[in-house]
């Protein structure tokens, strides 16, 4: 399993159970926003699509109207998703 860096914005009408799920799934910070949460941390998995699906499915089981906008980074490549839909990948510029 690989370790992915996650930066995500999550909107939900059920903040208490969503926060609890996020703190169990993501090793990092969960910050409340006006309409949900901003998350930065690490998640282990096989590939970005699988870790995104795992997170999104867990959140949707709690609150069906939850939305997820996520960036998963590993090995210098960023993979973007909106809910379960891949929005593309790009290489991160190395300094």
Secondary structure, 3 states (H helix, E strand, C coil): CEEEEEEEEEECCCHHHHHHHHHHHCEEEEEEECCEEEEEEEEEECCHHHHHHHHHHHHHHHCCCCEEEEEEEECCEEEEEECCEEEEEEECCCC
